[in-house]
Amino acid sequence: MDLFSFVPIIFFLVYIFIFVFVAYLLITVILFMKRKNRSDELLLQKMDELSQRLVELKEDKRS
């Protein structure tokens, strides 16, 4: 076996490596975005609660 018979195998392995790497990145990004969306929902909910309490406090001070 000479060196040129290994060239297609090397290109195939590089292609597989790139494909696996892109798949890993996509999965990682999707999981991150799911966690971020949940975190943002909780943050918005907490901000709503705080704004409602602030309105209640302002109304109590006026009375």
VMD Tcl script that builds the backbone (N, CA, C; Angstrom):
set m [mol new atoms 189]
animate dup $m
set s [atomselect $m all]
$s set {name element resname resid chain x y z} {
  {N N MET 1 A 0.851 -1.192 0.000}
  {CA C MET 1 A 0.000 0.000 0.000}
  {C C MET 1 A 0.885 1.241 0.000}
  {N N ASP 2 A 0.561 2.122 -0.865}
  {CA C ASP 2 A 1.325 3.359 -0.924}
  {C C ASP 2 A 0.565 4.481 -0.222}
  {N N LEU 3 A 1.170 5.630 -0.207}
  {CA C LEU 3 A 0.622 6.780 0.518}
  {C C LEU 3 A -0.684 7.271 -0.104}
  {N N PHE 4 A -0.826 7.175 -1.426}
  {CA C PHE 4 A -2.004 7.716 -2.100}
  {C C PHE 4 A -3.274 6.915 -1.812}
  {N N SER 5 A -3.146 5.723 -1.340}
  {CA C SER 5 A -4.349 4.951 -1.033}
  {C C SER 5 A -4.983 5.399 0.285}
  {N N PHE 6 A -4.215 6.116 1.112}
  {CA C PHE 6 A -4.752 6.607 2.382}
  {C C PHE 6 A -5.392 7.991 2.256}
  {N N VAL 7 A -5.169 8.679 1.163}
  {CA C VAL 7 A -5.695 10.033 0.986}
  {C C VAL 7 A -7.225 10.049 1.009}
  {N N PRO 8 A -7.928 9.181 0.288}
  {CA C PRO 8 A -9.397 9.209 0.371}
  {C C PRO 8 A -9.918 8.889 1.768}
  {N N ILE 9 A -9.235 8.011 2.458}
  {CA C ILE 9 A -9.657 7.685 3.830}
  {C C ILE 9 A -9.503 8.902 4.731}
  {N N ILE 10 A -8.418 9.626 4.574}
  {CA C ILE 10 A -8.189 10.816 5.394}
  {C C ILE 10 A -9.253 11.876 5.098}
  {N N PHE 11 A -9.569 12.107 3.807}
  {CA C PHE 11 A -10.609 13.071 3.460}
  {C C PHE 11 A -11.963 12.642 4.033}
  {N N PHE 12 A -12.250 11.374 3.996}
  {CA C PHE 12 A -13.505 10.861 4.539}
  {C C PHE 12 A -13.568 11.089 6.048}
  {N N LEU 13 A -12.466 10.839 6.755}
  {CA C LEU 13 A -12.441 11.054 8.202}
  {C C LEU 13 A -12.590 12.528 8.547}
  {N N VAL 14 A -11.976 13.406 7.769}
  {CA C VAL 14 A -12.116 14.846 8.006}
  {C C VAL 14 A -13.562 15.270 7.774}
  {N N TYR 15 A -14.174 14.759 6.720}
  {CA C TYR 15 A -15.573 15.063 6.425}
  {C C TYR 15 A -16.485 14.606 7.562}
  {N N ILE 16 A -16.281 13.404 8.055}
  {CA C ILE 16 A -17.076 12.884 9.183}
  {C C ILE 16 A -16.854 13.733 10.426}
  {N N PHE 17 A -15.594 14.118 10.681}
  {CA C PHE 17 A -15.299 14.951 11.850}
  {C C PHE 17 A -16.038 16.286 11.761}
  {N N ILE 18 A -16.015 16.919 10.598}
  {CA C ILE 18 A -16.702 18.200 10.430}
  {C C ILE 18 A -18.209 18.030 10.625}
  {N N PHE 19 A -18.773 16.975 10.076}
  {CA C PHE 19 A -20.202 16.721 10.219}
  {C C PHE 19 A -20.579 16.527 11.694}
  {N N VAL 20 A -19.796 15.752 12.425}
  {CA C VAL 20 A -20.065 15.509 13.852}
  {C C VAL 20 A -19.911 16.803 14.640}
  {N N PHE 21 A -18.913 17.604 14.315}
  {CA C PHE 21 A -18.696 18.867 15.019}
  {C C PHE 21 A -19.863 19.827 14.809}
  {N N VAL 22 A -20.355 19.940 13.570}
  {CA C VAL 22 A -21.494 20.822 13.280}
  {C C VAL 22 A -22.749 20.323 14.002}
  {N N ALA 23 A -22.968 19.016 14.014}
  {CA C ALA 23 A -24.118 18.461 14.726}
  {C C ALA 23 A -24.021 18.767 16.223}
  {N N TYR 24 A -22.822 18.619 16.797}
  {CA C TYR 24 A -22.621 18.930 18.215}
  {C C TYR 24 A -22.920 20.401 18.492}
  {N N LEU 25 A -22.437 21.291 17.633}
  {CA C LEU 25 A -22.701 22.715 17.832}
  {C C LEU 25 A -24.190 23.031 17.754}
  {N N LEU 26 A -24.884 22.441 16.801}
  {CA C LEU 26 A -26.322 22.682 16.676}
  {C C LEU 26 A -27.080 22.214 17.909}
  {N N ILE 27 A -26.756 21.037 18.389}
  {CA C ILE 27 A -27.426 20.512 19.582}
  {C C ILE 27 A -27.141 21.395 20.784}
  {N N THR 28 A -25.889 21.827 20.921}
  {CA C THR 28 A -25.521 22.690 22.041}
  {C C THR 28 A -26.271 24.020 21.986}
  {N N VAL 29 A -26.371 24.607 20.807}
  {CA C VAL 29 A -27.074 25.881 20.662}
  {C C VAL 29 A -28.561 25.718 20.960}
  {N N ILE 30 A -29.163 24.643 20.472}
  {CA C ILE 30 A -30.590 24.413 20.726}
  {C C ILE 30 A -30.856 24.242 22.220}
  {N N LEU 31 A -30.026 23.467 22.900}
  {CA C LEU 31 A -30.212 23.280 24.343}
  {C C LEU 31 A -30.006 24.591 25.100}
  {N N PHE 32 A -29.007 25.378 24.697}
  {CA C PHE 32 A -28.770 26.667 25.342}
  {C C PHE 32 A -29.971 27.595 25.162}
  {N N MET 33 A -30.523 27.639 23.944}
  {CA C MET 33 A -31.657 28.520 23.691}
  {C C MET 33 A -32.888 28.093 24.478}
  {N N LYS 34 A -33.088 26.794 24.653}
  {CA C LYS 34 A -34.217 26.335 25.478}
  {C C LYS 34 A -34.056 26.810 26.916}
  {N N ARG 35 A -32.833 26.656 27.459}
  {CA C ARG 35 A -32.596 27.117 28.836}
  {C C ARG 35 A -32.729 28.627 28.942}
  {N N LYS 36 A -32.235 29.353 27.942}
  {CA C LYS 36 A -32.311 30.804 27.964}
  {C C LYS 36 A -33.764 31.276 27.893}
  {N N ASN 37 A -34.568 30.654 27.063}
  {CA C ASN 37 A -35.980 31.039 26.969}
  {C C ASN 37 A -36.685 30.844 28.300}
  {N N ARG 38 A -36.427 29.728 28.961}
  {CA C ARG 38 A -37.047 29.476 30.266}
  {C C ARG 38 A -36.582 30.515 31.284}
  {N N SER 39 A -35.310 30.823 31.258}
  {CA C SER 39 A -34.774 31.827 32.175}
  {C C SER 39 A -35.386 33.197 31.900}
  {N N ASP 40 A -35.533 33.544 30.637}
  {CA C ASP 40 A -36.152 34.827 30.285}
  {C C ASP 40 A -37.604 34.881 30.724}
  {N N GLU 41 A -38.328 33.779 30.588}
  {CA C GLU 41 A -39.723 33.745 31.042}
  {C C GLU 41 A -39.810 34.000 32.545}
  {N N LEU 42 A -38.929 33.368 33.303}
  {CA C LEU 42 A -38.935 33.574 34.753}
  {C C LEU 42 A -38.573 35.014 35.097}
  {N N LEU 43 A -37.626 35.581 34.379}
  {CA C LEU 43 A -37.230 36.961 34.623}
  {C C LEU 43 A -38.381 37.924 34.325}
  {N N LEU 44 A -39.063 37.720 33.227}
  {CA C LEU 44 A -40.199 38.583 32.897}
  {C C LEU 44 A -41.330 38.442 33.904}
  {N N GLN 45 A -41.554 37.228 34.370}
  {CA C GLN 45 A -42.584 37.010 35.383}
  {C C GLN 45 A -42.229 37.760 36.664}
  {N N LYS 46 A -40.970 37.680 37.059}
  {CA C LYS 46 A -40.537 38.373 38.273}
  {C C LYS 46 A -40.632 39.888 38.097}
  {N N MET 47 A -40.302 40.375 36.922}
  {CA C MET 47 A -40.412 41.817 36.682}
  {C C MET 47 A -41.866 42.271 36.722}
  {N N ASP 48 A -42.777 41.465 36.208}
  {CA C ASP 48 A -44.205 41.792 36.295}
  {C C ASP 48 A -44.655 41.878 37.745}
  {N N GLU 49 A -44.235 40.899 38.540}
  {CA C GLU 49 A -44.606 40.903 39.960}
  {C C GLU 49 A -44.075 42.157 40.653}
  {N N LEU 50 A -42.831 42.507 40.360}
  {CA C LEU 50 A -42.249 43.684 41.001}
  {C C LEU 50 A -42.936 44.967 40.552}
  {N N SER 51 A -43.278 45.057 39.276}
  {CA C SER 51 A -43.961 46.273 38.808}
  {C C SER 51 A -45.352 46.382 39.423}
  {N N GLN 52 A -46.052 45.278 39.596}
  {CA C GLN 52 A -47.370 45.306 40.235}
  {C C GLN 52 A -47.252 45.739 41.692}
  {N N ARG 53 A -46.226 45.233 42.364}
  {CA C ARG 53 A -46.030 45.653 43.763}
  {C C ARG 53 A -45.697 47.128 43.852}
  {N N LEU 54 A -44.908 47.620 42.892}
  {CA C LEU 54 A -44.568 49.034 42.888}
  {C C LEU 54 A -45.816 49.890 42.682}
  {N N VAL 55 A -46.685 49.488 41.796}
  {CA C VAL 55 A -47.941 50.209 41.568}
  {C C VAL 55 A -48.785 50.170 42.838}
  {N N GLU 56 A -48.861 49.031 43.489}
  {CA C GLU 56 A -49.634 48.927 44.733}
  {C C GLU 56 A -49.066 49.844 45.809}
  {N N LEU 57 A -47.739 49.900 45.915}
  {CA C LEU 57 A -47.122 50.781 46.918}
  {C C LEU 57 A -47.425 52.248 46.618}
  {N N LYS 58 A -47.378 52.629 45.369}
  {CA C LYS 58 A -47.677 54.019 45.012}
  {C C LYS 58 A -49.135 54.347 45.314}
  {N N GLU 59 A -50.035 53.395 45.047}
  {CA C GLU 59 A -51.446 53.635 45.337}
  {C C GLU 59 A -51.690 53.708 46.847}
  {N N ASP 60 A -50.984 52.908 47.624}
  {CA C ASP 60 A -51.135 52.956 49.083}
  {C C ASP 60 A -50.630 54.290 49.647}
  {N N LYS 61 A -49.584 54.850 49.073}
  {CA C LYS 61 A -49.061 56.114 49.583}
  {C C LYS 61 A -49.981 57.284 49.247}
  {N N ARG 62 A -50.718 57.169 48.150}
  {CA C ARG 62 A -51.649 58.222 47.775}
  {C C ARG 62 A -52.868 58.244 48.695}
  {N N SER 63 A -53.237 57.100 49.232}
  {CA C SER 63 A -54.439 57.042 50.057}
  {C C SER 63 A -54.233 57.594 51.425}
}
mol reanalyze $m
mol bondsrecalc $m
mol representation Tube
mol addrep $m
